[in-house]
Amino acid sequence: MAILRINNLTKNYGRIRALDKVSFDVPPKTVFGILGPNGSGKTTLLGIIMDVIKASGGSFAWTGNGLAPNDLRKKIGTLLETPNFYHYLSAERNLVIAARIKGRGEGDIEKVLRMVNLYERKDSKFSTYSLGMKQRLAIAAALLGDPEILVFDEPTNGLDPAGIAEIRELIRQLYKGGKTIIMASHILDEVEKVCTHVAIIQRGVLKTVSSVAGLMETSGADETATLLVETSAADNKALKNILEQLDGVKTVTESDTDLHLVCTENITGETINRYCFEKGIILNKLNVKKKSLETRFLEITGKQSDK
């Protein structure tokens, strides 16, 4: 049972088609990433499903155990823009105002401040917060009223590595607590580390939708699917010469101490090890790397920039 169903969503801005008949389902209790370059249509899609933007065509439906639309909306928390709080007020006071605007959640303020690890700074002015703290406070505001679904647009945008790590860990904890999280991002590493499912959008077109694990296990229909291998031996030049002759090894490049292989996915570590042994070379290192989301993203979208 999907918690959100999107059917042929289309959005035109004059002659520019920001979304082109996008369709997919979001399973409940997942971290569903909408991945694509800047300008791919991610923010437009989130704006439509949150009724901020009107679609040019298609439809979407939230499903919530028979709840009426207005009741279901109360089960959704959103972070679609840069956090917007009163700089001269404390975190706690800002959340009181946010709860009164929402008409719910004033009794949740202490709980959500603890959830985002800001309770000890609840009396500090918003202006004294770091970017990561400001983003966590925005997520705390989204959590008021205990929504079952959270919708985040680029939740780590503009943060330093420490701030990114804070938000990632918070998203993991919210997921473990049973929330459904839909988040747009252009950062491959972010999606790979926190999302369970992903939809890849390029120039408004849905390229694929899958679980993250399933996406990285799936080979392309052509020969573009790749495996990354690090290896070395006592004589790396001799090793390089024989590996370049192994069917399925696409490229071999040298670093100071290792060789880096790009192979088709029919190649395994056992294949390489046996082949080298038969050629009289003993490997002292063989590291077969799991396919990254970046590899699959480039396979699906191609290597050309959207710009």
C-alpha positions as CSV (number, residue, x, y, z in Angstrom):
1,M,0.0,0.0,0.0
2,A,1.6,3.3,-1.1
3,I,1.4,6.3,1.2
4,L,1.6,8.6,-1.9
5,R,0.7,7.9,-5.4
6,I,1.8,10.2,-8.2
7,N,0.3,9.7,-11.6
8,N,1.5,11.5,-14.8
9,L,2.3,14.8,-13.0
10,T,3.2,17.5,-15.5
11,K,4.1,21.1,-14.9
12,N,4.7,23.7,-17.6
13,Y,6.2,27.2,-17.1
14,G,5.4,28.7,-20.5
15,R,7.3,26.6,-23.1
16,I,9.5,25.0,-20.4
17,R,8.3,21.6,-19.1
18,A,9.5,21.3,-15.6
19,L,7.8,17.9,-15.1
20,D,6.9,15.5,-17.8
21,K,4.3,12.9,-16.9
22,V,6.0,11.7,-13.7
23,S,4.5,8.7,-12.0
24,F,5.7,6.6,-9.0
25,D,4.4,5.4,-5.6
26,V,6.0,6.1,-2.2
27,P,5.9,3.1,0.2
28,P,5.1,3.8,3.9
29,K,7.8,4.0,6.5
30,T,10.7,4.6,4.0
31,V,13.2,7.4,3.4
32,F,12.3,8.1,-0.2
33,G,14.8,10.3,-2.1
34,I,14.0,12.3,-5.1
35,L,17.4,12.7,-6.8
36,G,18.4,14.9,-9.6
37,P,20.6,17.9,-10.6
38,N,19.5,21.4,-9.8
39,G,16.8,22.4,-12.2
40,S,15.6,18.8,-12.7
41,G,12.1,19.4,-11.3
42,K,12.5,18.1,-7.7
43,T,11.3,21.2,-5.9
44,T,8.5,21.7,-8.4
45,L,7.3,18.1,-7.6
46,L,7.4,18.7,-3.8
47,G,5.6,22.0,-4.3
48,I,2.8,20.2,-6.2
49,I,2.3,17.4,-3.7
50,M,2.2,19.9,-0.9
51,D,-0.4,22.1,-2.7
52,V,1.9,25.0,-3.0
53,I,2.1,24.8,-6.8
54,K,-0.7,23.8,-9.2
55,A,0.1,21.0,-11.7
56,S,-0.5,21.5,-15.4
57,G,-1.7,17.9,-15.7
58,G,-1.8,14.5,-13.9
59,S,-2.7,13.8,-10.3
60,F,-1.4,12.7,-6.9
61,A,-3.1,11.2,-3.9
62,W,-2.0,10.8,-0.3
63,T,-3.4,7.7,1.4
64,G,-3.9,7.7,5.1
65,N,-6.0,4.9,6.4
66,G,-9.3,6.5,5.4
67,L,-8.6,9.9,6.8
68,A,-10.3,12.9,5.2
69,P,-7.8,15.2,3.2
70,N,-7.8,17.9,5.9
71,D,-7.1,15.4,8.7
72,L,-4.4,13.7,6.6
73,R,-2.7,17.1,6.0
74,K,-2.2,17.3,9.7
75,K,-0.1,14.1,9.5
76,I,2.5,15.8,7.2
77,G,5.3,18.0,8.3
78,T,7.2,20.0,5.8
79,L,10.5,21.8,5.3
80,L,10.4,23.3,1.8
81,E,12.4,26.5,2.2
82,T,15.2,28.1,4.1
83,P,14.3,28.1,7.8
84,N,12.4,31.3,8.6
85,F,12.3,32.2,12.2
86,Y,12.5,35.4,14.3
87,H,16.2,36.0,14.9
88,Y,15.7,37.9,18.1
89,L,13.6,35.2,19.8
90,S,14.7,31.9,21.4
91,A,14.2,28.5,19.8
92,E,11.5,27.7,22.3
93,R,9.6,30.9,21.6
94,N,9.9,30.4,17.8
95,L,8.4,26.9,18.2
96,V,5.5,28.3,20.2
97,I,4.7,30.7,17.4
98,A,5.0,27.9,14.8
99,A,2.7,25.7,16.8
100,R,0.1,28.4,17.1
101,I,0.2,29.1,13.4
102,K,-0.3,25.4,12.7
103,G,-3.0,25.1,15.3
104,R,-1.4,22.1,16.8
105,G,1.7,20.8,18.6
106,E,2.3,23.3,21.3
107,G,2.5,20.5,23.8
108,D,5.2,18.8,21.7
109,I,7.8,21.6,22.0
110,E,10.0,20.0,24.7
111,K,9.8,16.6,23.0
112,V,10.8,17.9,19.5
113,L,13.7,20.0,20.9
114,R,15.0,16.9,22.6
115,M,14.6,14.9,19.4
116,V,16.7,17.4,17.4
117,N,19.2,17.8,20.3
118,L,18.5,21.4,20.9
119,Y,16.9,21.3,24.3
120,E,20.0,22.6,26.1
121,R,19.9,25.6,23.8
122,K,16.2,26.2,23.9
123,D,16.6,29.7,25.5
124,S,19.3,30.8,23.0
125,K,18.3,33.4,20.4
126,F,17.9,32.0,16.9
127,S,20.6,34.4,15.7
128,T,23.2,32.6,17.8
129,Y,22.6,29.2,16.1
130,S,24.9,27.6,13.5
131,L,23.5,26.6,10.1
132,G,23.1,23.0,11.3
133,M,21.3,24.1,14.4
134,K,18.9,26.3,12.4
135,Q,18.1,23.4,10.1
136,R,17.5,21.1,13.0
137,L,15.1,23.7,14.5
138,A,13.3,23.8,11.2
139,I,12.9,20.1,11.4
140,A,11.7,20.4,15.0
141,A,9.0,22.8,13.7
142,A,8.0,20.2,11.1
143,L,7.7,17.6,13.8
144,L,5.2,19.6,15.8
145,G,1.9,17.7,16.0
146,D,3.7,14.4,15.5
147,P,3.2,14.0,11.8
148,E,3.5,10.6,10.2
149,I,5.0,11.9,7.0
150,L,7.8,14.4,6.6
151,V,8.6,16.2,3.3
152,F,12.1,17.9,3.1
153,D,13.6,19.9,0.2
154,E,17.4,19.7,0.2
155,P,17.6,19.3,4.0
156,T,21.4,19.6,4.1
157,N,21.8,22.4,1.5
158,G,24.5,24.9,2.5
159,L,25.7,23.0,5.6
160,D,29.3,22.2,6.5
161,P,30.3,18.5,6.9
162,A,29.4,18.6,10.6
163,G,26.0,20.0,9.9
164,I,25.4,17.5,7.1
165,A,26.3,14.6,9.5
166,E,23.9,16.0,12.1
167,I,20.9,16.1,9.7
168,R,21.7,12.7,8.3
169,E,21.7,11.1,11.7
170,L,18.5,12.9,12.6
171,I,16.8,11.6,9.5
172,R,18.0,8.0,10.3
173,Q,16.5,8.3,13.8
174,L,13.2,9.6,12.5
175,Y,13.0,6.7,10.0
176,K,13.8,4.2,12.8
177,G,10.9,5.8,14.8
178,G,8.5,4.9,12.0
179,K,8.2,8.1,10.0
180,T,7.9,8.2,6.2
181,I,10.4,10.8,4.9
182,I,10.3,12.2,1.3
183,M,13.3,14.3,0.6
184,A,14.7,16.0,-2.5
185,S,18.4,16.2,-3.0
186,H,21.0,16.7,-5.7
187,I,23.7,15.1,-3.5
188,L,24.4,11.5,-4.5
189,D,26.2,10.7,-1.3
190,E,23.4,12.0,0.9
191,V,20.8,9.8,-0.9
192,E,23.0,6.7,-0.8
193,K,23.7,7.1,3.0
194,V,20.2,7.9,4.3
195,C,17.5,6.8,1.7
196,T,15.9,3.4,1.4
197,H,14.3,4.2,-2.0
198,V,15.0,6.7,-4.8
199,A,13.4,8.2,-7.8
200,I,15.9,9.8,-10.3
201,I,14.6,12.8,-12.3
202,Q,16.4,14.5,-15.1
203,R,15.1,17.5,-16.9
204,G,11.6,16.8,-15.6
205,V,11.6,13.2,-16.8
206,L,11.5,10.2,-14.4
207,K,14.5,8.0,-15.3
208,T,14.0,5.2,-12.7
209,V,12.5,4.4,-9.4
210,S,13.7,1.7,-7.1
211,S,15.0,0.7,-3.7
212,V,18.5,2.1,-3.3
213,A,19.9,-1.4,-2.8
214,G,18.1,-2.8,-5.8
215,L,19.2,0.1,-8.0
216,M,22.9,-0.5,-7.2
217,E,22.5,-4.3,-7.9
218,T,20.8,-3.7,-11.2
219,S,23.0,-3.8,-14.4
220,G,22.3,-1.7,-17.4
221,A,21.0,-3.3,-20.5
222,D,24.2,-2.5,-22.3
223,E,27.8,-2.8,-21.4
224,T,28.0,0.4,-19.4
225,A,27.5,-1.3,-15.9
226,T,30.8,-1.2,-14.0
227,L,32.6,-2.7,-11.1
228,L,35.5,-0.9,-9.4
229,V,38.5,-3.0,-8.3
230,E,41.8,-2.0,-6.5
231,T,44.7,-4.4,-6.8
232,S,48.5,-4.6,-6.6
233,A,51.4,-7.1,-6.8
234,A,55.1,-7.0,-6.3
235,D,55.4,-5.9,-10.0
236,N,52.5,-3.6,-10.8
237,K,53.8,-3.0,-14.4
238,A,53.6,-6.7,-15.2
239,L,50.3,-6.9,-13.5
240,K,48.9,-4.1,-15.5
241,N,50.1,-5.7,-18.8
242,I,48.2,-9.0,-18.1
243,L,45.1,-7.4,-16.7
244,E,44.7,-5.3,-19.8
245,Q,44.3,-8.6,-21.7
246,L,41.5,-10.0,-19.4
247,D,38.1,-9.9,-21.1
248,G,35.8,-7.7,-19.1
249,V,38.5,-5.3,-17.8
250,K,37.6,-1.9,-19.4
251,T,40.4,0.3,-18.1
252,V,43.5,-0.1,-15.8
253,T,45.1,3.0,-14.3
254,E,48.1,3.3,-11.9
255,S,48.4,5.1,-8.6
256,D,51.5,5.3,-6.5
257,T,50.9,1.8,-5.0
258,D,47.8,0.3,-6.6
259,L,46.1,-0.4,-9.9
260,H,42.5,0.7,-10.3
261,L,40.3,-1.4,-12.6
262,V,37.0,-0.5,-14.1
263,C,35.3,-3.8,-15.1
264,T,32.1,-5.1,-16.5
265,E,29.9,-6.7,-13.8
266,N,30.6,-10.3,-15.0
267,I,34.1,-9.9,-13.5
268,T,34.5,-11.1,-9.9
269,G,37.4,-10.9,-7.4
270,E,37.8,-14.7,-7.9
271,T,38.0,-14.3,-11.6
272,I,40.8,-11.7,-11.3
273,N,42.7,-13.7,-8.6
274,R,42.6,-17.0,-10.6
275,Y,43.6,-15.3,-13.9
276,C,46.6,-13.6,-12.3
277,F,47.7,-16.8,-10.5
278,E,47.6,-18.7,-13.8
279,K,49.8,-16.0,-15.3
280,G,52.3,-16.4,-12.6
281,I,51.5,-13.3,-10.6
282,I,50.5,-13.4,-6.9
283,L,48.3,-10.5,-5.8
284,N,49.1,-8.8,-2.5
285,K,45.9,-6.7,-2.6
286,L,42.5,-7.2,-4.2
287,N,39.6,-5.0,-3.2
288,V,36.3,-5.2,-5.1
289,K,34.3,-2.1,-4.4
290,K,30.5,-2.2,-4.2
291,K,28.9,-0.3,-7.0
292,S,28.2,3.3,-5.8
293,L,25.0,5.2,-6.4
294,E,27.1,7.6,-8.4
295,T,28.0,4.8,-10.8
296,R,24.4,3.9,-11.3
297,F,23.3,7.5,-11.6
298,L,25.8,8.1,-14.5
299,E,24.7,4.9,-16.1
300,I,21.0,6.0,-16.0
301,T,21.4,9.7,-16.8
302,G,24.6,9.7,-18.9
303,K,27.7,11.8,-18.2
304,Q,26.5,15.0,-19.7
305,S,25.6,17.9,-17.4
306,D,22.1,19.2,-17.6
307,K,23.4,22.7,-17.8
